[in-house]
Amino acid sequence: MNNKLYGNLIFELSKPGRKGYSLPKTDYSHSSSVLPPYLLRGKDAELPECDELTVVRHYTNLSHNNFGVNDGFYPLGSCTMKYNPLINEEVAALPSFNDLHPAQPAETCLPAMALYYDLQSMLAELTGLSEFTLNPCAGAHGELTGLMIIRAYHNSRGDQKRIKVLIPDSAHGTNPASAAVCGLEVVEVKSLDDGTVDVEDLRTKLNDEVAAMMMTNPNTLGIFEKNIPEIAKLVHECGGLMYYDGANLNPMLGVCRPGDMGFDVMHINLHKTFSTPHGGGGPGAGPVGVRKGLEQFLPTPRIVYNEDDELGLEVHTGDYEQALGSIGNYFGNYNVLIKAYAYILSLGREHVKYVGPLATLNANYIKEKLKDLYELPIDGHCMHEFVFDGLKDKSTGVTTMDIAKRLLDYGYHAPTIYFPLLFHESLMIEPTENESKETIDGFIEVMRKIAQEAKDDSELVKTAPHLTPIGRVDDVLAAKHPVTTYRQLKNNQPE
Ligand SMILES: *Cc1c(COP(=O)(O)O)cnc(C)c1O
């Protein structure tokens, strides 16, 4: 547990002259440096000086202050990948993948190229689209790439006036942000009370300036957009393209495909549907797929199949006239691509079709078991996730924040809170397909217990967490006056 000796600040453990390493003697001296003198350090960096065991214990101790997917249930919503088989890490670390350099000659890394090509093809098959690029490094990066492809398509037809992107009000914040970065104008489309896109509102916003409609299905409320065929028809009739934000692909996997619903361009968050832990902002991968007829706009380099080539596979580097060119470094986050490939192979065609139904079943089970105590603003069948609007009984003053903090005391990670913005007390729960019934029942029991505590002893919930190494944090103070260095902490005031 939180042993004082190995406490939070490694600088406090430092003893001048103490070392946990020894380096061989070297002839190197400052005077032989190739760096100009003004770039050379005048005195040693003020790093903590500790013995090896102290360092190991310090960091191990810090890791115990954290909550990760390997500690317990992690119902964070908005399609967060929570099952990351360690074997995928081992595969990604194999020297034959890990020691490659992206600039080495193609004939020396054929297996890696084959993996890349296979993954492109698998994603195309799973989504019903024609071709994929694996270059984009995140979902938002994929959105930007996809919108650039859509722009390139309209421009190639001399249709430059299409500068508007229709985005439902339930969309993830990256959708309007990506459109803006791409130089496009965002037009918001309203949602109905059931959480789906208001087709009548959409009709009034369709015209010859519309470049695309961006949709997420199931949307960020966990609701399946059942009017997609009609929406796709309307958007296509007015000359726009349909963009699919594939961050919520989990519940669709093996059940239905964006390509079959009329989408033209999409991205997949590999780190949300196909393994790779992505807490703390990365790394990720946001491959982009296009339907037949748009392949020529995909960014390069790409691995393509070439019958005339001795290797079969070939790196295409921008000799397509209309291609976007490079949108990232080399071939994207290769390490994430390997993990996705390993994950898809381990599921196989046979099991991939259970991903969607199981994720959906688990979410609906939790929702039904809790909806008598928690406010369910949109009732009915959900997909892989759903949103409560806080406790049903608002008289106790216990908020979504309090519930999230109290869950930590019981050993559960908090769900996503205060997102989506459509409700005041959003509590977004996503169990995913991999959790056992016992785990899910344990979570339900604790959520019911917290609802009871809110009635019996609301202070207990409002001041939670009580059992974590650090108690309730003042987030406003933390955001306004972030303490980012050891010295600040020590003096307890901004430097
Ligand atoms: C996570 C998410 C994104 C953004 O993906 P990043 O990989 O975080 O950039 C976009 N849309 C939806 C619906 C998401 O859940």
The ligand as an ORCA input file, in Angstrom:
! r2SCAN-3c Opt
* xyz 0 1
  C     -13.335      8.631    -29.331
  C     -14.225      9.150    -30.359
  C     -13.735      9.964    -31.384
  C     -12.300     10.456    -31.453
  O     -11.358      9.441    -31.525
  P      -9.852      9.659    -31.009
  O      -9.152      8.415    -31.366
  O      -9.945      9.909    -29.546
  O      -9.308     10.857    -31.749
  C     -14.625     10.368    -32.361
  N     -15.933     10.027    -32.318
  C     -16.441      9.263    -31.328
  C     -17.904      8.906    -31.348
  C     -15.610      8.807    -30.308
  O     -16.117      8.048    -29.328
*
